[in-house]
Amino acid sequence: MLHGKKPTLLLIESESSLRRLIALGLQDQGIYVVEASEPTTIPSFDTQQLDLVVMDVSLPGKNGIDILKVLREEFPRLKVLIVSMYPEDQYAVRAFRAGAAGYLNKASAPEKLVEAISQVIAGRKYVTPEIAQALIENLNAPQEGAAHDKLSDREFQTLRLIASGKRLSDIAEELALSPKTVSVYRARILEKMGMSNNAELTHYAIKNGLVE
């Protein structure tokens, strides 16, 4: 349980039932939670009154990493904790590069979320052992980096969906984009990674642990 002043937290999660569940759990820990389904809510707040934003990395039609970069530019003092279904070793490094104060997998125990919130509000970064390992591996990686490191955050997200076996139309629906836009992302991915088809992309993603 948090002590001292009751912190104010903005929870951005597109799935309403999950958002309500998380909010109720945090309120039981003495945290004042404001719920939102998308980040457009933030400008309506006095961000000086917000102790923390907890945000999913995957929002309909938007990429949480891109949103995070914008938030850090517009509200540099605003602390953002990313809570995502994606494994730490796939998105955490990107999130920290974009300015996240912490990253936590949604599958983590509820008390881990409270621990992460406490640390971030106290002015520290929240880093799990898995994230620490990913950061170390990233630092020790060869200078040129892995092929998928060349991709933008949206391209990386599209790569994972392609490799998971989803059709471009399914990907377009999931990301709230047009099929044409997804095709453009696919073309960029193939070009940047020096590959020619989805089979090569899928083989690479599996080999590098980007999909289960």
DRENSE-133009 format. One record per residue: residue in three letters; x, y, z of N, C-alpha, C, CB in turn. Coordinates in steps of 0.2 Angstrom, whole numbers, padded with zeros to 4 digits, always signed. Glycine has a CB too. Example, Ala and Ser with C-alpha at 12.3 -4.5 7.8 and 13.67 -1.06 7.14 Angstrom:
BEGIN
Ala+0066-0028+0039+0062-0022+0039+0066-0016+0039+0057-0022+0045 Ser+0064-0011+0035+0068-0005+0036+0064+0000+0039+0070-0003+0029 
***
This chain:
BEGIN
Met+0004-0006+0000+0000+0000+0000+0004+0006+0000-0005+0000+0006 Leu+0002+0011-0004+0006+0018-0004+0005+0022+0002+0004+0022-0010 His+0010+0026+0004+0009+0030+0010+0010+0037+0008+0014+0028+0015 Gly+0008+0041+0013+0008+0049+0012+0002+0051+0007+0015+0050+0008 Lys+0004+0056+0003-0002+0060-0001-0005+0054-0005+0001+0065-0005 Lys-0011+0055-0006-0015+0050-0011-0013+0052-0018-0023+0051-0009 Pro-0010+0048-0021-0007+0049-0028-0013+0049-0033-0002+0045-0030 Thr-0012+0053-0038-0017+0054-0044-0014+0050-0050-0020+0061-0045 Leu-0018+0046-0053-0016+0042-0058-0021+0042-0064-0014+0034-0056 Leu-0018+0043-0070-0022+0042-0076-0021+0035-0079-0021+0048-0081 Leu-0026+0031-0080-0026+0025-0082-0029+0024-0089-0029+0019-0078 Ile-0024+0023-0094-0027+0023-0101-0026+0016-0104-0022+0028-0106 Glu-0032+0013-0105-0033+0006-0107-0039+0006-0111-0033+0001-0101 Ser-0039+0003-0117-0045+0003-0122-0050-0002-0120-0042+0001-0129 Glu-0048-0008-0117-0053-0013-0115-0056-0011-0108-0049-0020-0114 Ser-0063-0009-0108-0066-0006-0103-0066-0011-0097-0073-0004-0105 Ser-0068-0017-0098-0068-0022-0092-0062-0022-0088-0071-0028-0094 Leu-0056-0023-0092-0050-0024-0089-0048-0017-0086-0044-0025-0094 Arg-0049-0011-0089-0048-0005-0086-0051-0004-0079-0050+0001-0091 Arg-0057-0006-0079-0061-0006-0073-0058-0010-0067-0069-0007-0074 Leu-0056-0016-0069-0053-0021-0064-0047-0018-0062-0052-0028-0068 Ile-0043-0015-0066-0036-0013-0064-0038-0007-0059-0032-0011-0070 Ala-0042-0002-0061-0044+0004-0057-0046+0002-0050-0049+0008-0061 Leu-0051-0003-0050-0053-0005-0043-0048-0007-0039-0059-0010-0044 Gly-0043-0011-0042-0038-0014-0038-0033-0009-0035-0034-0019-0042 Leu-0032-0004-0039-0028+0002-0037-0031+0006-0032-0026+0006-0043 Gln-0038+0007-0033-0041+0012-0028-0041+0008-0021-0048+0013-0030 Asp-0041+0002-0021-0041-0002-0014-0034-0001-0011-0042-0009-0016 Gln-0029+0002-0015-0022+0003-0012-0021+0010-0011-0017+0001-0017 Gly-0027+0014-0011-0026+0021-0009-0024+0026-0015-0022+0022-0003 Ile-0025+0024-0021-0023+0028-0027-0030+0030-0030-0019+0023-0032 Tyr-0029+0037-0031-0035+0040-0035-0034+0039-0042-0036+0048-0033 Val-0039+0035-0045-0038+0033-0052-0043+0037-0057-0039+0026-0053 Val-0041+0040-0062-0045+0043-0067-0044+0038-0074-0043+0050-0069 Glu-0050+0036-0076-0050+0031-0082-0051+0034-0088-0055+0025-0081 Ala-0047+0032-0093-0048+0034-0100-0046+0029-0105-0043+0040-0101 Ser-0050+0029-0111-0049+0024-0116-0043+0026-0121-0055+0022-0120 Glu-0041+0032-0121-0036+0035-0126-0033+0041-0123-0039+0036-0133 Pro-0027+0042-0126-0023+0048-0123-0025+0055-0124-0016+0047-0125 Thr-0030+0056-0129-0032+0062-0130-0035+0066-0124-0038+0062-0135 Thr-0036+0062-0119-0039+0064-0112-0034+0069-0109-0041+0059-0108 Ile-0027+0067-0110-0022+0071-0106-0022+0078-0106-0015+0068-0108 Pro-0023+0081-0112-0022+0089-0112-0028+0092-0108-0023+0091-0119 Ser-0033+0089-0106-0038+0092-0102-0037+0092-0095-0045+0088-0103 Phe-0031+0089-0093-0029+0089-0086-0024+0094-0085-0026+0082-0084 Asp-0023+0096-0078-0017+0100-0076-0012+0095-0075-0019+0105-0070 Thr-0007+0094-0079-0003+0088-0079+0002+0089-0072+0002+0088-0085 Gln+0002+0095-0069+0005+0096-0063+0002+0092-0057+0006+0103-0061 Gln-0005+0090-0058-0009+0087-0053-0008+0079-0054-0016+0089-0054 Leu-0006+0077-0060-0005+0070-0062+0001+0067-0059-0006+0069-0069 Asp+0001+0062-0055+0007+0059-0052+0010+0054-0057+0006+0056-0046 Leu+0006+0051-0061+0008+0046-0066+0002+0044-0071+0009+0040-0062 Val+0005+0042-0077+0000+0040-0082+0002+0032-0083+0001+0044-0089 Val-0003+0028-0082-0002+0021-0084-0005+0019-0090-0004+0016-0078 Met-0001+0017-0095-0004+0016-0102-0002+0010-0105-0001+0022-0106 Asp-0007+0007-0109-0005+0001-0113-0001+0003-0119-0012-0002-0115 Val+0003-0001-0122+0007+0000-0127+0003-0001-0134+0013-0004-0127 Ser-0003-0005-0133-0007-0006-0139-0014-0003-0138-0007-0014-0140 Leu-0015+0002-0142-0021+0005-0142-0024+0006-0149-0020+0013-0139 Pro-0031+0005-0150-0034+0005-0156-0032+0010-0161-0041+0005-0156 Gly-0029+0009-0167-0027+0014-0171-0021+0018-0170-0032+0018-0173 Lys-0018+0016-0164-0012+0020-0161-0007+0016-0159-0014+0025-0156 Asn+0000+0018-0159+0005+0014-0156+0007+0018-0150+0011+0014-0161 Gly+0007+0014-0144+0009+0017-0138+0016+0020-0137+0008+0012-0132 Ile+0020+0017-0141+0027+0020-0141+0027+0027-0144+0032+0015-0144 Asp+0024+0027-0150+0024+0034-0153+0020+0039-0149+0020+0033-0160 Ile+0015+0037-0145+0011+0041-0141+0016+0044-0135+0005+0038-0138 Leu+0019+0039-0132+0024+0040-0127+0029+0046-0129+0028+0034-0125 Lys+0032+0045-0135+0037+0050-0137+0034+0057-0137+0039+0048-0144 Val+0027+0057-0140+0024+0064-0140+0023+0067-0133+0017+0063-0144 Leu+0020+0062-0129+0019+0064-0122+0025+0067-0119+0016+0059-0118 Arg+0031+0064-0120+0037+0066-0117+0040+0073-0119+0043+0061-0118 Glu+0038+0074-0126+0040+0080-0129+0035+0086-0126+0039+0080-0136 Glu+0029+0085-0126+0024+0090-0124+0024+0091-0116+0017+0088-0126 Phe+0024+0085-0112+0024+0086-0105+0030+0082-0102+0017+0082-0102 Pro+0036+0085-0102+0042+0082-0100+0043+0080-0093+0048+0086-0102 Arg+0039+0083-0089+0039+0081-0082+0034+0075-0080+0037+0087-0077 Leu+0030+0073-0085+0025+0068-0084+0028+0061-0084+0019+0068-0090 Lys+0027+0057-0079+0029+0050-0078+0024+0046-0082+0031+0049-0071 Val+0027+0041-0086+0023+0036-0089+0025+0029-0088+0023+0038-0097 Leu+0021+0025-0085+0022+0018-0084+0018+0014-0089+0020+0016-0077 Ile+0022+0010-0093+0019+0006-0099+0017-0001-0096+0024+0005-0105 Val+0011-0003-0097+0009-0009-0095+0006-0013-0101+0003-0009-0089 Ser+0009-0018-0103+0007-0021-0109+0007-0029-0109+0013-0019-0114 Met+0004-0032-0114+0003-0039-0115+0010-0042-0118-0003-0041-0119 Tyr+0013-0037-0121+0019-0039-0125+0025-0041-0120+0022-0034-0130 Pro+0029-0046-0121+0034-0048-0116+0039-0042-0116+0038-0054-0119 Glu+0043-0042-0110+0047-0037-0109+0053-0036-0114+0050-0037-0102 Asp+0056-0042-0116+0061-0042-0120+0060-0040-0127+0064-0049-0121 Gln+0053-0039-0129+0051-0037-0136+0050-0029-0136+0045-0040-0138 Tyr+0047-0026-0131+0045-0019-0131+0048-0015-0126+0038-0019-0131 Ala+0051-0018-0120+0053-0014-0115+0059-0009-0117+0056-0018-0109 Val+0064-0011-0121+0069-0007-0123+0067-0001-0127+0075-0011-0127 Arg+0062-0003-0131+0059+0003-0135+0056+0008-0131+0055+0000-0141 Ala+0052+0005-0126+0048+0010-0122+0053+0014-0118+0044+0005-0117 Phe+0058+0011-0115+0063+0016-0111+0066+0021-0116+0068+0011-0108 Arg+0068+0019-0122+0071+0023-0126+0066+0029-0128+0073+0020-0133 Ala+0060+0028-0128+0055+0033-0129+0053+0037-0123+0049+0030-0132 Gly+0056+0035-0117+0055+0040-0111+0051+0037-0106+0052+0046-0113 Ala+0049+0030-0106+0045+0027-0101+0049+0027-0094+0043+0020-0103 Ala+0045+0028-0089+0048+0027-0082+0048+0020-0080+0044+0032-0077 Gly+0044+0016-0083+0044+0009-0081+0040+0005-0086+0041+0008-0074 Tyr+0041-0002-0086+0037-0006-0090+0035-0013-0087+0042-0008-0097 Leu+0029-0015-0087+0027-0021-0084+0022-0025-0088+0023-0019-0077 Asn+0023-0031-0088+0019-0036-0092+0012-0036-0088+0022-0043-0093 Lys+0007-0036-0092+0000-0037-0089-0001-0043-0085-0005-0036-0095 Ala+0003-0048-0087+0002-0055-0084+0005-0055-0077+0005-0060-0088 Ser+0009-0049-0075+0012-0049-0068+0007-0049-0063+0016-0043-0068 Ala+0009-0051-0057+0004-0051-0051+0002-0044-0049+0007-0054-0045 Pro-0004-0042-0047-0007-0036-0045-0002-0032-0041-0013-0036-0042 Glu+0001-0035-0036+0006-0032-0031+0012-0029-0035+0008-0036-0026 Lys+0014-0032-0041+0019-0029-0045+0017-0022-0048+0021-0034-0050 Leu+0011-0022-0050+0009-0015-0052+0009-0010-0047+0002-0016-0055 Val+0007-0011-0041+0007-0007-0036+0015-0005-0034+0004-0009-0029 Glu+0019-0010-0034+0026-0009-0033+0029-0004-0038+0030-0015-0033 Ala+0027-0005-0045+0030-0001-0050+0027+0006-0049+0027-0004-0057 Ile+0021+0007-0048+0018+0013-0047+0022+0017-0041+0011+0013-0045 Ser+0023+0014-0036+0026+0017-0030+0033+0019-0032+0027+0012-0024 Gln+0037+0015-0036+0044+0017-0037+0044+0023-0042+0047+0011-0041 Val+0040+0023-0047+0040+0028-0052+0038+0035-0049+0035+0026-0058 Ile+0032+0034-0045+0030+0041-0041+0036+0043-0037+0024+0039-0037 Ala+0040+0039-0034+0045+0041-0030+0051+0043-0034+0048+0035-0025 Gly+0051+0043-0040+0056+0046-0045+0061+0041-0047+0059+0051-0041 Arg+0060+0035-0046+0064+0030-0049+0061+0026-0055+0066+0024-0043 Lys+0066+0023-0059+0064+0019-0064+0061+0012-0061+0069+0018-0069 Tyr+0056+0009-0065+0054+0002-0063+0057-0003-0068+0047+0002-0062 Val+0062-0007-0066+0065-0012-0070+0064-0019-0067+0072-0010-0072 Thr+0061-0023-0071+0061-0030-0069+0067-0034-0070+0054-0034-0072 Pro+0069-0039-0068+0075-0043-0069+0075-0045-0077+0075-0050-0065 Glu+0069-0046-0080+0068-0048-0087+0070-0041-0091+0061-0050-0089 Ile+0068-0036-0089+0070-0029-0093+0077-0028-0092+0066-0024-0090 Ala+0080-0029-0086+0087-0028-0085+0091-0032-0089+0089-0029-0077 Gln+0089-0038-0090+0093-0043-0094+0092-0040-0102+0090-0050-0094 Ala+0086-0038-0104+0086-0036-0111+0090-0030-0112+0078-0034-0112 Leu+0090-0025-0107+0094-0019-0108+0102-0021-0108+0093-0014-0102 Ile+0104-0026-0104+0111-0028-0104+0112-0031-0111+0112-0033-0099 Glu+0108-0035-0114+0109-0038-0120+0109-0033-0126+0104-0043-0121 Asn+0105-0028-0125+0105-0023-0130+0111-0019-0130+0099-0018-0129 Leu+0114-0017-0124+0120-0014-0123+0126-0018-0126+0122-0012-0116 Asn+0126-0024-0125+0131-0029-0128+0130-0031-0135+0132-0035-0123 Ala+0125-0029-0138+0124-0031-0145+0129-0028-0150+0116-0029-0147 Pro+0130-0031-0155+0135-0028-0160+0132-0021-0162+0135-0033-0166 Gln+0137-0017-0165+0135-0010-0166+0130-0009-0171+0141-0006-0169 Glu+0130-0014-0176+0125-0014-0182+0118-0016-0179+0127-0018-0188 Gly+0117-0020-0174+0111-0022-0171+0108-0027-0175+0107-0016-0171 Ala+0102-0030-0173+0098-0035-0176+0094-0032-0182+0093-0038-0171 Ala+0092-0036-0187+0089-0033-0192+0082-0029-0190+0087-0039-0197 His+0079-0032-0185+0072-0029-0184+0073-0023-0180+0068-0034-0179 Asp+0079-0021-0177+0081-0015-0174+0080-0009-0179+0087-0015-0171 Lys+0080-0010-0185+0080-0005-0190+0073-0003-0191+0082-0007-0197 Leu+0068-0007-0189+0061-0005-0190+0058+0000-0185+0057-0011-0189 Ser+0053+0004-0187+0050+0009-0183+0045+0005-0178+0045+0014-0187 Asp+0043+0008-0173+0039+0004-0168+0032+0001-0172+0037+0009-0162 Arg+0029+0005-0176+0023+0002-0180+0025-0003-0184+0020+0008-0184 Glu+0031-0003-0188+0033-0008-0192+0035-0015-0188+0040-0006-0196 Phe+0038-0014-0182+0039-0019-0178+0033-0023-0176+0044-0017-0172 Gln+0028-0019-0174+0022-0022-0172+0019-0026-0178+0017-0016-0170 Thr+0019-0023-0184+0016-0026-0190+0020-0033-0191+0017-0022-0196 Leu+0027-0033-0190+0031-0039-0191+0028-0044-0187+0038-0037-0190 Arg+0027-0043-0181+0025-0048-0176+0018-0051-0178+0025-0045-0169 Leu+0014-0047-0180+0007-0049-0182+0008-0053-0189+0003-0043-0183 Ile+0012-0051-0193+0013-0055-0199+0016-0062-0197+0018-0052-0204 Ala+0021-0062-0193+0024-0068-0191+0019-0073-0187+0030-0067-0187 Ser+0014-0070-0184+0010-0074-0180+0004-0077-0185+0006-0070-0175 Gly+0005-0076-0191+0000-0079-0196-0006-0075-0198-0002-0086-0193 Lys-0006-0069-0196-0012-0065-0197-0012-0062-0204-0013-0059-0192 Arg-0017-0062-0208-0018-0059-0214-0017-0051-0214-0024-0061-0218 Leu-0016-0048-0219-0015-0041-0219-0022-0038-0217-0013-0038-0226 Ser-0027-0040-0220-0034-0038-0218-0035-0038-0211-0039-0041-0222 Asp-0033-0044-0208-0034-0044-0200-0030-0040-0196-0032-0052-0198 Ile-0023-0039-0199-0019-0034-0196-0022-0027-0196-0012-0034-0199 Ala-0024-0025-0202-0027-0018-0203-0033-0017-0198-0030-0018-0210 Glu-0037-0022-0197-0043-0022-0192-0040-0021-0185-0047-0028-0193 Glu-0035-0025-0183-0033-0025-0177-0029-0018-0175-0028-0030-0175 Leu-0026-0015-0180-0022-0009-0179-0027-0003-0181-0016-0009-0183 Ala-0033-0004-0183-0037+0001-0185-0034+0006-0191-0039+0006-0179 Leu-0031+0002-0196-0028+0005-0201-0031+0003-0208-0020+0004-0201 Ser-0030+0006-0213-0032+0003-0220-0028-0002-0222-0033+0009-0225 Pro-0030-0007-0226-0026-0013-0229-0020-0010-0233-0030-0017-0233 Lys-0021-0004-0236-0016-0001-0240-0010+0001-0236-0019+0005-0244 Thr-0012+0004-0230-0007+0006-0226-0003+0001-0223-0010+0010-0220 Val-0006-0005-0221-0003-0011-0219+0002-0014-0224-0008-0016-0216 Ser+0000-0013-0230+0004-0016-0236+0010-0012-0237+0000-0016-0243 Val+0009-0005-0235+0015-0001-0236+0020-0003-0230+0013+0007-0235 Tyr+0018-0004-0224+0022-0006-0219+0026-0012-0220+0018-0007-0212 Arg+0022-0017-0223+0025-0023-0225+0030-0022-0230+0019-0028-0228 Ala+0029-0018-0235+0034-0017-0240+0041-0014-0237+0032-0012-0246 Arg+0040-0009-0232+0045-0006-0229+0049-0011-0225+0043+0000-0224 Ile+0045-0016-0221+0049-0021-0217+0053-0025-0222+0043-0025-0214 Leu+0050-0028-0227+0054-0032-0232+0060-0028-0234+0050-0034-0238 Glu+0060-0022-0236+0065-0018-0239+0071-0017-0233+0063-0012-0241 Lys+0069-0015-0227+0074-0014-0222+0077-0020-0220+0070-0010-0216 Met+0074-0026-0220+0076-0032-0217+0080-0036-0223+0071-0036-0214 Gly+0079-0034-0229+0082-0037-0235+0079-0044-0236+0089-0038-0233 Met+0072-0044-0235+0069-0051-0236+0064-0050-0242+0065-0053-0230 Ser+0061-0055-0244+0057-0055-0250+0049-0057-0249+0059-0059-0256 Asn+0048-0061-0244+0041-0063-0243+0040-0064-0235+0040-0070-0247 Asn+0033-0066-0234+0031-0067-0227+0034-0073-0224+0024-0068-0227 Ala+0036-0078-0228+0039-0084-0225+0046-0083-0222+0040-0090-0230 Glu+0049-0078-0225+0056-0076-0223+0055-0072-0216+0060-0072-0228 Leu+0050-0068-0216+0049-0064-0210+0047-0068-0204+0044-0059-0212 Thr+0043-0073-0206+0040-0077-0201+0046-0082-0198+0035-0082-0203 His+0050-0084-0202+0056-0088-0200+0061-0084-0196+0060-0091-0206 Tyr+0062-0078-0198+0066-0074-0194+0063-0072-0187+0068-0067-0198 Ala+0057-0071-0187+0053-0069-0181+0054-0075-0176+0046-0067-0182 Ile+0052-0081-0178+0053-0086-0174+0060-0088-0171+0050-0093-0178 Lys+0064-0087-0176+0071-0089-0174+0074-0084-0169+0076-0088-0180 Asn+0071-0077-0169+0074-0072-0164+0069-0071-0158+0075-0066-0168 Gly+0064-0076-0158+0060-0075-0152+0055-0070-0152+0064-0075-0146 Leu+0053-0067-0158+0049-0061-0158+0041-0063-0157+0050-0057-0164 Val+0040-0070-0159+0033-0073-0158+0034-0079-0154+0030-0074-0165 Glu+0028-0081-0151+0028-0088-0148+0028-0093-0152+0023-0088-0142 
***
